[in-house]
Amino acid sequence: MNDRLMPNPYEPPALPVKPRRPAASSPQKSDRAAVGLPLSPRTAIRGVLRYWWQILGLWLVATAGAAGYIYQKFKPTYEATSLLRIDPATQDPFAASTTFTPGNENLLQTQVRLVSSSNVLSAAIADSKVSHFGLIRSSPDPVATLRNLLEVKALPKSFLIQVSMTTGSSEEASGLVNAIVAAYLKADAEWSDSLTRQQFLRLESFRDELKSQVELQQKAWLELAAKGNVDTPDTAKAGDAPNSRIIATIEEYKRLRDQLVEVKIDLAHAEAELDFRRKEPAAPPKAASSVEDRLRGDPDITALWKITEDAREKLVLLQNRVRNTADPSVKMQRARLATLVEQQKILWNAKIKALRKEDEDPANREVDPRKRELAQAATKVGALTATQTKLESMIAQLDVANRQQATDAVKTALIRADLEQTRGMLDLVNRRLEAIKFESRSLTRIILIDKARPAASPASDKRPKMLAIVPFATLGALLGLFTLLEFRAGRITNPQDLTRRCHAEVHSIPMLPRRPTGSLLKMGGPSRGLNEQIEEFSCRLDHLRVALCDDANRGRGRCLLITSAVGGEGKTTLAAQLASRCARSGATTLLIDGDLRRPALVDLLEVPEGPGLVDVLNEEIAPQDAMVVIDRAGGFHLLPAGTTGTDPSKLFYGEKLGQFLARCRETFDVVIIDAPPVLPVPDALILARHADGVVLATRQDTSRFPLFDRAQKLLAGAGIPLLGVVVNGVRQNDMGIGGYAYQYQPRPRRHDGSSA
């Protein structure tokens, strides 16, 4: 309700419209107990309309803050990639191009681990080209940081290794990848040179040993030849048995020495490979497949499974054709299917048992490829060493036997054979040394295919999407928050909700209509006629008047006290409007301003300041002298609050107030008291003891259920009857009359003066 009085429904307002001072309510702590009302779209809309400027301000601040945080937190990332080709080493420079085989997978995985090793990453960080990058300078552990960002993987079915990294800077990502690849290539060259150098040193040592043997053998030969009494095997007769035996011994001796040379060369290579395998990093082991996965491709199980499925399909076809389940063919097929299923289970369990037994055999267990290669190299070295020892023992035994049985000619022949074999071995060693030199210069094991380059566009950029979502997300969160606050506030939105909380009748008073401004009149006026709105407002007040004031006893007037839970709920305006309607209905009406702490009726009705209730109770003036007649509002009498500054609790104490109200009820048909709110001060409870009851005023979308309940409990505890509840400012669609209207329709007069 607006703070003004309405005159006759069919006449313009007699009183000027003067805005009243807002009644400041005493601060009350809202009860946060659940009000038991459903959360509806109207609650959300009402909360938005009530707090729209807070929502707008918080939305701007939250959106700006979240956008700044996202802009700093979610930065675009750039990816840099480099490709390397790993060619398996070959001993033959004229061999055909190498093709990929499953056995090469261990080699690729080993190289993948080497790329991300600590030695390679530490060498890359030491590069002056990348040491100034922010990622390196700001990280407490650059090696661990690079290992987490670096992604190295072997491309399937190829000899290619992909080295990639994703960072917040394109130049940083490409620079780091190139530095890591360069450090890896340098380290690989050092590892390869180390292996070649070991082989070269061993072969050079063996060559020096062979040269010493040649010199000794030549010296011994010359000593025997100096005697002049020896014959070489070439001058002996073919039929001479001792010479034939000597020739056979020499051939056997040559064969053993040839084998010994080959074994020593192989042993040198095997020892070099063993040393390299001991220093080589371990490759990651392959994940073992489960027994069930290995059995799924077993041919016996697959064949039996297919036969079982064919039998099951045949059984389904027989059952569809033959309705009788006891048919012999159906029984036979069902028995055959059961037999096949049982055979399938037996075969499956037997296969699983066999595979598990095979896996438990230590000889079949898969070991680390590095360990297996290391063990193979060690075994090879041991076998070659044993073979060398055996051959040397046989040659020594053969040499001793020849020395015991032969002459100086035999010795000469043996020395000559040793010399030839030693020279042959020396020639083989020299050729192998030249081959190693050729391999180290001409063959390349690792080739850089593609160098990392700065990316022109980011690989991932979530910033635009996040910045686009932030305004809507913050707005939704704020709308939900303020909707929840509005719901928790428990405001009275529908008069029907009060009927479940009190036993008194609930009356709805619509919003007081306003006269349209000049500009509005020029535009055609409001959607509903002003007279219709005034009539609807007056009718609702008359409903309240009939319900509360028309049952007054003859000779004793009706005394009503109008109050509210807290201030600002329209109690003063309601009291003035109700007094006006009672006076217009013909009842003598007295309106008393009982709110001595904050009187408002004088300002509302534009009455000059003067004596009032305080002066009457203090017996300083007669009641009729303090009353003011409001002719413009139906002619009711107003008793203002009077001189302020007196404590109401002290003034209302005693019998003066009751005696004064009793005399007023004898004089007037209706006495209406505008009392202070119930919750802030106890004045309303004291005044209500001398009235017939209390009318509790509320305002739609402003009053709260917890405060209303507390006021109702205080009235009930004081034994004061609640005559009715009034909801002020109710909208048209909440009046509960379904949009129906019943307005006064004046009938035109005839020329003879009678109505048509």
KEBA-58848 format. One record per residue: residue in one letter; x, y, z of N, C-alpha, C in turn. Coordinates in steps of 0.1 Angstrom, whole numbers, plus 5000, padded with zeros to 4 digits. Layout:
<rs>
aXYZXYZXYZ...
</rs>
This chain:
<rs>
m500849885000500050005000500950125000n500550224992501250354993500650435004d501450525010501050605022500250725018r498950695014498050805011496650745013l495650835015494350795017493550805004m492550715002491750724990490350774994p489850884987488550934989487450854983n486350914980485250844973485750774961p485350644958485950574947485650654934y484650734933484250794920484650944920e485450984929485851124930487351124931p488051224926489551234927489851244942p491051214946491451214960491351354966a490651364978490451494984491751534991l492551444995493851485002494951484993p495851584994497051584986497951464989v498651414978499551304980500851354985k501251314997502551355003503251235007p504451215002505251095006505551095021r505250985027505550975042507050945044r507550975055508850945059508950785061p509950725056510050585058510350555073a509550455078509650415092510750325093a511750365100512950285102512650175112s512750055108512449945117513649915126s513349875138514449835147515149715142p516449715143517249605137516849475144q516449375136516149245141516949135135k517349045142518148935137517248835131s517348815118516448725111516648575116d515548515118515548375121515848285109r516848205110517248135098516647995097a515647975105514947845104514247825091a514147705086513447685073512047725075v511547795064510147845065509147745059g509647635053508747535048508047565035l508647665027508047705015508847645003p508247614992508947554981509747664973l510847614967511647704959511047714945s510547824941509847844929510547944920p510247944907510848054898510448194903r509348204909509048344914509948384925t510448294933511448324943512748374937a513148304926514348344919514248484913i513048504906512848634900512848744910r512148724921512048824931513448854937g514248744939515548774945516448854935v516248824922517048904912516549044912l515249074912514749204912515149284924r515149214936515449284948516949314949y517849224945519249254947519949274933w519249334923519849334910521149424910w521149524918522349614917523549544925q523249464935524349394942524849284932i523849214926524249114916525149164905l524749284900525449344889526949384894g526949444905528349484910529249364913l528649264920529449144923529849074910w528949074900529149004888530349064880l530349204880531449274874532749244881v532749254894534049224901534449084900a533548984902533948844901534348804887t533648864877534048834863535448884860a535749004864537049064862538148984869g537848954882538848874890539148734884a538048664880538148534875538848534861a538548634853539148654840540648674841g541048764851542448784853543148654858y542548584867543148464872543348354860i542248344852542348254841543348294831y543448424829544448474819545848444824q546148444837547448414842547648264843k546648194847546748044850546747964837f545847984828545647904817546347974805k547547934802548347994791548347894780p548547944767548647854756549947774756t549847644752551047564752551447524737y552747514735553247494722554047364723e553947284712554647154711555747154700a556847104704558047094694558346944693t558646894681558846754679560046734670s560846634673562046594665562046444663l562446404651562446264647563946214645l564146094651565446024649565245884643r566145844635566145714629567245624635i566945514640567845424647568145304637d569345294631569645184622570445084630p570044954631570744854638572144834632a573144814640574544804636574644674628t575544674617575744554609577344544607q577744424606579144394604579644404590d578644394581578944394566578544524560p579444604555579144734549578344724536f578444594530577844574517576444504519a575944494531574744424533573544504528a572344444526571144514521570644594532s569644684529569044774539568344684549t568344734562567844654573566344674573t565544574576564044584577563744564592f562544614596562144604610561644464613t562144414624561744284629561344304644p560544214649560144224663561344224673g562444164669563644164677564344304679n564044394670564544524671563844614681e562744574686561944654696562744684708n563544584713564344604725565344714722l565944714710566944824707566244954708l565044974702564345104702564045144716q563545054724563145084738564445124746t565545064743566745104750567145244746q567045274734567345414729566345514735v565145474737564145564743564545604757r564945494764565445524778566645604779l567545584769568745664769568545814766v567545844758567245984755566846064767s566045994776565546064788566446034801s567645984798568545954810569146084816s569546064828570046184835571246244829n572146164823573346214817573046304805v572046254796571646334785570946464789l570046454799569346574803570246674810s571246634817572146724824573046794813a573446714803574246774793573446884785a572146854783571346944776571147074784i570947064797570747184805572047264806a573247204805574447274805574747354792d573947334782574047404769573747554771s574647644766574447784768573247834761k572747764751571547814743570247794750v570147704760568947684767569047714782s570247744787570347774802569647894806h569347994797568648114801567148104800f566647994796565147974796564547984810g563348044811562748054824562347914830l562047814822561747684827562947624834i564147654829565347594836565747684848r565647814847566147904857565247894870s563847884867562947884879562747744885s563247644879562947504885564047474895p563647424907564647374916565447254912d564747164904565347044898565147044883p565947104875565747114861565646974854v566446874859566446744853565146674855a564546684867563246624869562146694861t562246824860561246904853561246864838l562446854832562546814818562046674816r562346584825561846444824560346434824n559746524833558246524833557646574821l558246674815557746744803558046664790l559246594790559746534778558846404775e558546384762557846264758558646204747v559146084749559946004740559245874737k558945844725558345714721558845664708a558845534707559145464694557945444686l557945494674556845484665556645334660p555445284660555245134657555745104643k556244984642556644924629557645014622s558545074629559545154622560745164631f561845234625563045254633563045404638l561945474638561845614642561545634657i562245724663561945764677561545914676q560345944683559846084683560146144697v560846254696561146334709560346464708s559446484718558546594718558446654732m558146784733557946854745556946964744t556046984754555047084754555247184765t555447314762555647414772554847544768g555047644776554247764773554947864763s556047824758556747914748557247824737s556947874725557347794713558847784711e559547894713561047894712561647814723e561047814735561547734746561447584743a560247544738560047404735560947354725s561047424713561947374703563447384707g563847484715565247494719565647374728l564747344738564947234747565047094740v564147074730564146944723565446934715n565847034708567047034700568247014709a568247074720569447054730569446914735i568346854738568346714743568746624732v568246644719568646554708570146564706a570646694706572146704704572946634714a572446654727573246584738573146434737y572046384732571846234730572746184719l572846264708573646214696575146224701k575546324708576946324713577246214722a576346184731576546074741576545934733d575745924723575745794716577045784708a577545894703578845884696579945844705e579945894718580945854728580745714731w579545664733579345514736579845434724s579545464712580045394701581545394700d582145514701583645524701584245434712s583545434724584145354735584145204731l583045154725583045014721584144984710t584245074700585145054689586645064695r586845154704588145174710588545044718q587644984725587944864732588344754723q587544734712587844624703589244654696f589444774692590744814686591944784695l591844824708592944804717593144654719r592144574720592344424722593044364709l592544404698593144344686594644394684e594944524687596244564687597144494696s596744464708597444384718597744244712f596744184706596844044700597844054688r597844164681598744174669600144184674d600444254685601744264690602244134695e601344054701601743924706602043834695l601343844684601643754672602943794666k603343924665604543974660605743914668s605543914681606643854690606843704687q605743634685605843494682606543474669v606243554659606843544646608343564647e608743664655610243684657610843564664l610243514674610843394681610943274672q609843244664609843134655610943144644q611043264639612143284629613443264635k613643314647614943294653615343144656a614243064660614442924662614742844649w614142884639614342824626615742854621l616142974622617543004618618542924626e618342904639619242824647619342684642l618242624639618242484634618842474620a618542574612619042574598620542594598a621142654608622542674609623342544611k622742434616623442314618623742244605g622942254595623242204581622942064580n622441984590622241844589620841804589v619941894586618541864586617941874572d616941784570616241784557614841834560t614341914550612941964552611941854547p610741864551609741764547609541764532d609941864525609741854510610741764503t611941734509612941654503612741504507a611841474516611641334520610941254509k611141124509610441034500609041014504a608240994494606840974497606540844504g607440734501607240604507607840594521d608540694525609240684538608240694549a608040594557607040594568607240704578p608440724583608540834593608240974587n608740994575608341124569606841144567s606141034563604741044562604041074575r604641014585604041044599604341194602i605541234598605841374601604941464594i604641444581603741524573602341524579a601841404583600541404589600441484602t601541474610601541554622601541704619i602241734609602341884605600941934601e600241854593598841894589597941904600e598041814610597141824622597541944630y598841964631599342084638598742214632k598842224618598342334611596842354614r596042244613594642254615594342314629l595042254639594742304653595142454654r596242494648596642634649595642724642d595142684631594042764624592842784633q592442674639591242684648591642774660l592842764665593242854676593143004672v593643034660593543164656592143224655e591243144649589843184648589243204662v589543114671588943124684589443244691k590743284690591343394696590643524691i590443534678589743644672588343664677d587643544677586243554682586243584697l587243544704587243574719587543724721a588343784712588543924714587244004711h586443964701585244034699584244004710a584143884715583243844725583543924738e584843934742585144014754584844164752a585044214740584644354738583144374739e582344284734580944294735580444274749l581144184757580744164771580944294779d582044364777582344484784581344594781f580944604768579844694764578544664770r578144534770576844494776576844534791r577944524798577944554812577744704815k578044784806577944934807576644984801e575944904793574744944786573544954796p572745064795571545084804570544974801a569744944811568744834810567544884802a566944804794565744834786564544794795p563444874793562244844801561644704797p561344624807560744484804559344494798k559044404789557744394783556744334793a555544394792554444344800554044204796a553944114806553643974803552143964801s551743884791550343864788549743764797s548543764801547843674810547643534802v547443434811547243294805546043294797e544943364801543643364793543843424780d544643534779544843604766545643514757r546543434762547343344754546543224749l545543184756544643074752543643114742r543343244741542243274732542543244717g543843244714544243214700544643074698d544442984708544842844707543942774696p544542704687543742644676542742534681d543242454691542342344696541042404703i541342514711540142574718539242644708t539842714698539042784688538242684680a538742564676538042464668536842404676l537142374689536142314698535042424701w535442544702534442654704533542674692k534042664680533242674668532242554667i532742434670531842314670530642334680t531042384692530042404702528942514698e529442624692528442724687527542674676d528142584667527242524657526242434663a526642364673525642274680524542354687r524942464693523942554700522942614690e523442664678522642714668521642604663k522142484661521342374656520242344666l520542344679519542324689518442424689v518842554687517842664686516942644674l517442594663516642574651515642454653l516142354660515242234663514142274672q514442354682513442394692512442484685n512842564675511842654668510942574659r511542464653510742384644509842284651v510342224662509642124670509042184682r507742194684507142254696507342164708n507342034706507441934717508941934722t509141974735510441974740510941824743a510041734743510441594746510741514733d510841584722511141514710512541454711p512741334705514041264706515241344700s514941404688516041474682516441594690v515541664697515841774706516641724718k516241614724516941564735518441524731m518541454719519841414714520741534712q520241644706521041754703521441834716r520441834726520741894739521841824746a521841684745522841604752524241624745r524141634732525441654724526041794728l525141894729525642034733526242024747a525541954756526141954770527441884770t527641774762528941704761530041794756l529641874745530641964739531042074749v530042124757530442234767531342174778e531042044782531841984792533341964787q533341914774534741894768535442034767q534742134764535342264763535942314776k535142294787535642324800536942244804i536842114800538042024804539242064796l539042094783540242134775540742274780w539842364783540342494788541142484801n540642404810541342384823542742314821a542742214811543942144809545042234802k544542324793545442414786546042514797i545142564805545542664815546642594825k546342474829547242404838548642384831a548542344818549842324811550642454809l549942564806550642694804551242734817r550442724828550942764841552242684845k552142554842553242464845554442514837e554242544824555342594816555842724820d554942814825555442944830556242924843e555942824851556642804864558042744861d558342684849559642634846560642754845p561642754852562642864852563242884838a563342774830563942794817563042864807n561742874810560742944801560443084806r560843124817560543254822561343364814e560543474811561143584803561943674813v563143694809564043774817564243914810d564943994817565344124811566144104799p565844174788566644164776568144194778r568444294786569844324789570544214796k569844154806570444044814570643924805r569643904796569743784787570943804778e571043924772572243954763573543954770l573544004783574744004791575143854794a574143774797574443634801574943554788q574343594776574743524764576243564761a576543694763577843734760578843674769a578543664782579343594792579543454789t578443384785578543244781579443224769k579243314759580143304747581643324750v581943424759583343444763583843314770g583043264779583443144786583743024777a582743004767582942894758584242914749l584443034744585643064736586943044744t586843094757588043074765588342924768a587342844770587542704772588042634760t587442684748587942624735589442664733q589842784736591242824734592142744743t591742724755592542644765592742504760k591642444755591642304750592542294737l592442394728593342384716594742404720e595042494729596442514733597042394739s596142324747596642204754596942094743m596042084733596241974723597542014715i597742144712598942174704600142154712a600142174725601242154733601542004734q600541924735600741774736601341724723l600841784711601341734698602741784696d603041904701604441954700605441864708v604941824720605841744729606041604722a605041544717605141414710606141424699n606041534691606841544679608341564683r608541644694609941664699610541534704q609641444710610241324715610541224704q609841224693609941124682610741174670a610741304667611241354655612741394656t613241434645614641484644614641634643d615741684640615841834638615041874626a614841784616614041814604612641834608v612141754618610741764622610641904629k611641924638611542054645611542174635t612342164625612342264615610942284608a610442164605609142164598608042224607l608042194620607042244629607242394631i608542434632608742584634608242654622r608542594610608042654598606542664597a605942554602604442564602603942664611d604542674623604142774633604342914627l605442934620605643064614604643104604e604243004596603243034586601843064592q601542984602600243004609600243134616t601343174623601443294630601343414620r601943404609601843504599600443514593g599843404592598343404587597543474598m597743444610596943504621597243654621l598443694619598843834619598143904608d598043844597597343904585595843914588l595243814594593843824598593543944607v594443954617594244064627594344204621n595344214611595544344604594244374596r593744274589592544294581591344344590r591244274602590144314611590244454616l591544494619591744624624591344734613e591644704601591244794590589744794588a589044674591587644674590586944754601i587544754613586944834624587144984621k588345014615588545154612587545204601f587245114592586245144581584845164587e584445074596583145074602582945204610s583945244618583845364626583745484618r584245484606584245614598583145614588s582645504583581645514572580245484576l579945414587578645374591578145474602t576845514601576145594611574945514616r574945504629573845424635572645504638i572745634642571645724646571645844636i570445864630570345974620569246074625l569546204625568546304628567746334615i566446284616565546304604564946444604d564346484615563646614615564046694628k564446814626564846904637563646974642a563546994655562447074661562447214657r561347274653561147414649560147474658p560247614660559147684668557847674661a556847634669555447624663554847754661a554047774650553447894646552147914654s551447804657550147814665550247724677p549547754688549647674700548947534698a549547434705548947304704547647294713s547547374723546447374732546247514738d545047564737544847704743543347704748k543247684761541947684768541547824772r542347924771542048054776540848114770p540648114756539448174751538148114755k538147974756536947904760536647934775m537647934783537447964797536948114799l537548204792537148344793535748364789a535348284779533948294774532948234784i533348134791532448064801532348144814v533448224818533448284831532248374833p531948474824530748554827529448484830f529248374822527948304824528048224837a529248164840529348084852529248174865t529848284865529748374876528348434878l527748464866526348514867525348404872g525548284868524748174873524948144888a526248154892526548134906525948244915l525948364910525448474918523948464918l523348434907521848414907521448304916g522148194916521748094925521948124940l523048204942523348244956522248344961f521848444953520848534958519448474958t519248374949517948304950517948224963l519048164967519048094980518848184991l519548304991519348405001517848445002e517248464991515848504991514948394996f515348274993514548164998514748145013r515948165018516248155032515648265040a515448385033514848495040513448475044g512748385037511348355041510348465040r510448535029509548655027508148605023i507148675027505748645024505448685010t505248585001505048614987503548584983n502848504990501548464987500648474999p499548544999498748555011498248415015q498048325006497548195010498548115018d499848145018500748085027500548115041l499948235044499648265058498548195064t497648145056496448065061496947935068r498047885065498547765071499347795084r499547925087500447955098499648025109c498448065106497648125117496148085115h495348105126493948065126493048185122a493548295121492748415117492548425102e491548505099491348535085492448625079v492848585066493848665060493248745049h493448875049492848965039494049025030s493649045018494649095008494249235004i495149325005494849465001495849494989p495249534977496149554966496949684967m497849704958498649814958497749944955l498050054962497250174961497550234947p496550254939496750304925497250454926r498050484916498550624915497950684902r497850814903497350894892498450894881p498150874869499150884858499651024856t500951034852501551164849501051214836g501351344833500951404821501451324809s502651284809503251214797502551084795l502151014807501450894806500050914800l499451024804498151054798498151074783k499251134779499351164764499551034757m500250934763500450804757499250714757g498250754764497050664764496650614777g497450644788497050604801497550464804p497250424817497650284821496750184814s497250054816496449944810495049934816r494949954829493649944835493250084839g491950114838491450244842491650274856l491950404859492250444873491050424882n489850454877488650424885488450284889e488750194879488650054882489650014893q490850064893491850034903491450084917i490850204917490450264929489250184935e488350144926487250074931487649934937e488649874930489049744936489749764949f490549864951491249894963490149924974s489150004971488150034981487349914985c487049824975486249704978487049614988r488349604986489149514995489149575009l489249705010489149765023487749745030d486749755021485349735027485249585031h485849495025485849355030486449345044l487549415045488149415058487249495069r486649605065485749675074484649595078v483949525069482849445072483249325082a484349265079484849155087485249195101l485749315103486249355116485449455124c484649535117484049655124482549645124d481849575116480449585115479649495125d480349425134479649355144479749425158a479949555157479949635170478649625177n478649615191477449605199476849755200r475549755200474949885201475249945215g475650065215476050125228477450105232r478150025225479550005228480349985215g481250075212481950075199482949955198r483349935186484349835183485749895184c486649835191488049885193489049785187l489749835177490749755170492149815172l493149725173494449775174495249715161i495749805154496449765141497949775144t498749665142500149665144500849575134s502149555136502849465127504049405135a504749315128505849245135506949345137v507349415126508449515126507849635118g508649745118508249865110508349845095g507749935088507749935074506849845067e505849795074504949695068503549755065g503349885066502149955061501049955072k501349945085500249945095499650085096t500450185096499850325097498950355086t499350335074498550365062497250275062l497450145066496250065067495250115078a495750165089494850225099494050345094a494850435087494150555082493150525071q493450425062492550395051491350325057l491550235067490350165073489450265080a490050365087489250465094488450545083s489050575072488350645062487150565056r487350435054486250355048485150335059c485450325072484450315082483650445083a484350555082483550685083482650705071r483150665059482250675047481050575047s481250475055480050375056479050425066g479250545073478350595082478650575096a479650505099480050475113480950585118t480650635131481450735137482750665141t483850725136485150655137486150745144l487050685153488150755159489450685156l490350755151491750695148492750755158i493350675166494250715176495650675172d496550775173497950745170498650705183g498750565185499250515197500750485196d501350515184502850495183503550625188l503750635201504250755207505750765204r506450665200507850665198508150725184r507350695175507550745161506150775155p505550875159504150905153504250945139a503350895131503350925116502050975110l500950965118499651005112499551155110v500151235118500151375115500751415102d501851355099502551385086501751325075l501151205077500451135066499151215062l498451265072497151335070497351485068e498651535069498951675068498151755078v498251715091497551775102498651855110p498351975113499352055121499651985134e500852005139501351955152500452015163g500051935173499251985184499151885195p498351905205498151815216497551685211g497751575219497151455215497051355226l497251225224497051125234497851145246v499051185245499951205257499351315266d498851415260498351525268496951485274v496251405267494951365273495151275285l496051175283496351085295496951165306n497751265303498251345314497251445320e496051445314494951535319495351685317e496051705306496351845304495451915294i494551835287493651885278492451785277a491351835273490151745271490251665258p489751545258489851465246489351535233q488151595235487451655223488251775218d489051835227489951955222491151905215a491551785217492751735210492451665197m491151625195490751555183490651645171v491051595159490951665147490051595137v489151665131488251595121488851605107i488951485101489551475088488351465078d487851585073486751595064487051535051r488251555046488551505033488651355032a488651285042488751135042487551075049g486351135047485151075052484651125065g485451215071484951285083485251205096f486251125096486651055109487451145118h487551115131488251195140489651135143l490651225144492051185146492451235159l493051145167493651185180495151165178p495951265176497351255173498051205186a499351175184500151125195500351235206g500451355202500651465211502151495214t502351545226503651585229504551465231t505651465224506551345225507551365236g508351265239509351265250508951195262t507751145263507251075275507450925273d507850855283508050705282506650645281p506450575269505050515267504750405278s505750335282505450225292504950285305k505550395309505050465321503650525319l503450585307502250655304501050555304f501250445298500250345296499950265309y500750275319500650195331499450265339g498650185344497550235353496250215346e495250285352493850275347493450385338k494250485336493850605328493550565313l494450475308494350435294493050355292g492750265301491550185299490350265301q490350355310489150445312488950535300f490050585294489850675283489350595271l489850475268489350395257487950355259a487550325272486150295274485250405271r485650525274484750645271484750665256c485850635249485850655234484950545228r484850425233484050325227482550355229e482250435240480850475242480450585233t481450665228481150775220481150745205f482150655201482350625187481950475184d481450455171481150325167482450235165v483450295160484650225157485850305163v486750245170487950305175489150225170i489950285162491150225156492450285162i493250195167494550235173495750195165d496450295161497750265153498850245163a499250125166500250085176501550065170p502650065179503950035174504149885170p505149855164505349705160505549625173v505249495172505249405183506649365188l507449335179508749285182509749385188p509849505183510849605189510449645203v509249685206508849745218507549675223p507249675237506049615242504849695242d504849815236503649905236502449845231a502549775220501349715213500749605222l501549535230500949435239500149495250i500649615255499949685266498649745260l498649815249497449875243496449775239a496849655234495949555230495049495241r495549505253494749455264493349525266h493349655261492149735262491349735249a491749655239491049645226490349515225d489449505215488749375212489749275206g490749315199491749225193492649305185v493549235178494649295170494549245156v494849345147494949315133496449335130l497049225125498549215122498749245107a499449355105499749405091501049345086t501049295074502249255067502349315053r503449295047503649355033504149245024q503549225013504049125003505449154999d506249044998507649054993508549135003t508049175015508849245024508849175038s507649145043507549075056508148935055r508548885067509248755067508448665077f508348535072507648445080508148425094p509448415096509948395110509548505119l509648635115509248745123507748745125f506948715115505548705117505148595127d505848485127505548375137505948425151r507048495152507448535166506448645171a505948735162504948825167503648755171q503248655163502048585166502148515179k503348455182503548385195503448485207l504048605205503948705216502548745219l501748765208500348795211499548685217a499848565213499148445219499548425233g500848455236501348435250500748545259a500448665254499848765262498348755263g497748645256496248625257495548725248i496148785238495448885230494948815217p493648825214493148755202493548825189l493848745180494248785166492948785158l492448905154491248915147491448895132g492648925127492848915113494248945109v494648905097495948935092495749005078v496449115076496349195063497649195056v497549155043498749155035498649275026n499449375027499449495019500249475007g499849554996500649554984500549434976v499449364976499249234969499049264954r499749184945499549204931498249144927q497749194915496449154910496349004908n497448934903497348794901497548714914d497848774925497848704938496648734947m495648804941494448834949493648714952g493748614944493048484947491548494942i491248584932489848594927489848554912g491048504907491048454894490948554883g491248684886491248784876489848844873y488848794881487448844879487348984886a486549074880486349204885484849234884y484349314894482949354894482849494898q482949584887483049724890481649794889y481549904894480349984894480150044880q478950014874478650064860477450164862p477750294861476650394862475750384850r474450384852473550374841473150514836p472950544824472650674819471250714823r471050844825469750904829468850934817r467550904818466650944807466251094808h465651144798465251284798464251314809d463451204813462451234823463051224837g464351194838465051184852465151054857s464450944852464550814857465750744850s466250644857467350564852466950464842a467750444832467350344821467550204826
</rs>
